[in-house]
Amino acid sequence: MNKVYACIDGLAATAAVIDWAAWSALRLDVPLELLHVLERAPEALPPVGDYSGAIGLGAQEILLKQLSALDEERGKIAQEAGRQMLVQARARATAAGIAQVDSRMRHGDLADTALDLEPDARLFVLGEHYRASGTRKIHLDHHVERVIRAVKRPVLVATAEQFVAPERFVLAYDGSATARKTVETVARSPLLKGLPALLAMAGADTPAAHQQLQEAQQILQAAGFIADVTLLPGEPETDLPALLKTQGAALLVMGAYGHSRIRQLIVGSTTTTLLRVSEVPVLILR
């Protein structure tokens, strides 16, 4: 586990992904590797099919050859574009202060590639891309969701096109065993050292909730963090986005599994709402 992998695709968040990955690699004191996966694009043209009776065998063969040539040319263009993107990404990472930058281009599926590289990964950094299927409905990027579900390493999701170094982090806490493990992971890791922390719990105002927050706060304080706590009276789906709007340049930290409501925030429709409204990056820990 000695590399930060920046998963870049040339879309709008690519520069932010590189910058977040460089920021993370410097704080973790590990090498950075730029990763571009060439996934097979959906067919731009419909399959020719068996229409020999209608268009003739000779015409069908010509069309199939033309489609094959187009597909080959598209693959060459995509590979060259990927190569140039990696060169530019390497220059950007070097300018950010990274002394050791590697790069690789793979063919296949991003989630499968991430699984292959997981034994050597300390952190994966990805960019979030929104696609609308209706006037107001937004879906979580399936690449992000599949990687989060597949790997057992931390994943940092860049949600904006511009990188802004975080001034603090907000840790979504629900008192579960997974949430406590997340707090312990943060306490041990150098990634967030020196940043003020805010432990945020949404739910009923009970003595048990206050005690859980206090115990988590003590873990962070013992590790040298300045840590505050807040108990939000409502639901995480509505109260966390509102809280994040007041935190300026913040990073949202969450556990990957645990209480069902928190898991919804990560891989369900609420995640998309949270990321879109707050526009803060999200660090998902294991």
N, C-alpha and C positions, 0 to 999 in steps of 0.2 A: 504494500500500500504506500507507494512513494511518488505518485504523480497526480497532478491535476489535469484532467482532460477537458479541453474546450471543444465542445461539439458545435461546429460552425456549418452553416448551410448557404451563406450568401444573401440571406433575407435581411429584413430591416434591423433585427436585433443582433446581427453578427458582431458589429463593433463593440457593443455592450458586453456580449459574451466573452470576447477576447479580453476586454478590460477587467471584467469581474474575475476571470480565470487568472489573469496576471496578478491582480490584487490578492487573490486567495493563495496563489503559489508563493508570493513573497511572504505572506504572513505565516504560512505553514512551513516555509523554507524547504520546498520540494520542487522538482522540475515541472515544467509545463509542456504538455503535448497537445498540439492542434490536430483535431480529428475531423475529417470530412468524409461522410459516407454517401456514395453514389447509389441511390436507390433507383430501381427500375421505374421509370415514369409510366403512368397509365397510357395506354395506346391512344395516340392522337387521332388515329384513323380506325374505323371499324374493321373487324376481321373480314377477309374476303369470303371465307366460307366455301362451301361446295356448290357453286353456281355454274358448274361446267355446262349444264344443259342450256342455260340461258345466255352465257357469254362466250362459251367455247373454251376448250382446254387450253389452247394457245394463249388466249387473252388472259385467262386466269393465271397462268404461269408467269406472264409478264408483270401482272399486277403484284404478285407475291414477291417477285424479285425487286420490284421498285420499293415495295414496303420494307423489305429486308435492307436495301441500300439506305433508305431514309433512317431506319433504326440504327444502323451502324454509324452513319454520319452524326446522328444526334448523340450517340454515345461518345464519339471522339470529341465533339464540341463540349459536352459536359465534363469530360475528363480534363481537357485543356483549361476550361473555366475553373475547375476545382484546383488545378495546379497553380494557376495564377492567384487564386484567392488565398491559398496556403502561403504563398510567397509574401503577399501583402500582409497577411495575418502575422506571420513571423516577424516582419519588420515592425508592426505595431506593438507586439509583445516585447520585442527587444527595446524599443523606445520607452516602454513602461518600466524598464529596469530588470527584465528577466534575462539572466545570463545564459541559462540553458533552455533552449526551446527546440523541441522536436516536432515533426509533423508526419502525418500519414493519411493516405487516402485508401478507403476500402470500398468494395462493391458489396451490396447486400442491404440489410435492414439495420437501422440505428440501434434498436433495442437488442438485437442479437449481437451486434458488434460490441455494445457496452458490456454485455454479459461475458463475452470473450476477454475483454480487457479488464474486467472487474478485479481479478487477483492483484493487479498492479496499480489499482486506482485508489487514491485518497479522496477524491472528489470529482464529480461530473458537473460541468456547467453547461446549461442549455438555454436557448432563447425561446420565449413563448410567442406564438403567433395565433392571432384570433381569426376565425372565419365565421361569418354570419350565415345562418341558414334561414333567417327570417328577419322581420323588422327589428326585433329586440333580442332575439335568442342568440347567444354566443356559446360555442362549444370549446372545451379545453382541447388544446392541440394534442392530437393522438400520439405524436412522437413523444411529447413530454410525459403524458400519462403512461405510455407503455414502458418508458425507461424507469419512471418512478416505481411502477409495479414490479419490474423485472429485477433491478439490481438491489443489492443489500449495502450499497455504499451511499454516503450523503450525496444529495443532488441540489445544486443551486440553480434556480430558475430566474433568469433575467427577464423582467416584464416591461422594460422600457428600452427605447432605442439609444438612450444616452446613459453612460455610467456615471453615477454619483457615489463617491465613497460614503459608506454609512457612518453616521455620527452616533448611532445607538442601535440596539436591537430589541424587538418585542418578542417574547417567548410565549406562545399560546400554550397554556397549562390547564390541565383538567384533573390533576391529582392521581391519574392512573399510573400503573407501573411503568408504562411506556413513557409517559410524560416525565416521571422521575428519572428514568434512564436518559432522556434527552437533556435534562438539566445537568446530570453527571457528565455527559459527553461534552457539553459546552464548557463545563468547569475544567475539564482535562485538556481541551484542545487550545492551541495558540491562535486559532482562526479569529476568535472574537475578543481576545484579550485586550483590555484597555478601553473597550466600548461600554458605556453605561447600559444596564439591562433593565427592562421592565417586564415583570412576570404578570401576564394578564389571564384571568380566569373569568369565564362567563357562566352565570348560574345563580342559584339561590344564595343569599347572604346568611350563611350559617357559621357557627363556631368551627365546624369541621373544615369548611372551605378556607377560613382564615388560617387555621392551623396548617393545612396543606401548603398554602402559599408561603407561610412563614418558614416552614421546613425547607422548601425549595430556595427561598431567599437566603437562608443560612448557608446552604451548599455553595451558592455563587459567591457570597461574601467571604466564605472561608478560602475560596480560590482567588480572592483579590478583586472581585468585581464590585462595582457600585451598582446595587440592585434595589429597585423599588418594586412594589406590588400594587395591583389594582384588581378589584372585584367588580365585574360588570354585571348589572342586574338582569340582563336579558339573554338573548341567544347569540352564540358566536357568529352565526351567519350575518347578523346585522350589527352587533356591537363591536366586533373586531375591526371591520372596515372603518367604522366611525372613529374608533380610537386611533387607527393608523394614520388617518388624515391629520391628526394633531401632533404627530411625532416627527415631522420633517423628514430628513434623510435617514430613514430607518430600514432595517432588515427584519423581516418576519421569520421567526424560527419555529419549526413545528416537528413533532415526531411523525414517523411514517404510519405507525399503527397505534391502536389504543382505543379510546372512547369513540363510539361510532360517529358522534357529531363532529369530532375533530377530524376523523378519517374522511368524512364527507367534504370537509374543507379542502382536503388534499386532492382527491381524485373524483369528486362529484361536481355537480353543476355549481355548488356554492363556491368552489375554488375559483372558477372563472369569474364569478361576480366579485369575489374578494380581490383578485388580482387586477381586474379591470377598474374597479372603483378606487382602490388604494394606490395602484401603480407602484407598489414596492416589491423589491425582489423577495423571493422566498427560499429559505434554506431548509431542506427536508432531511432530517437526521435519522439514522438507524440506531 
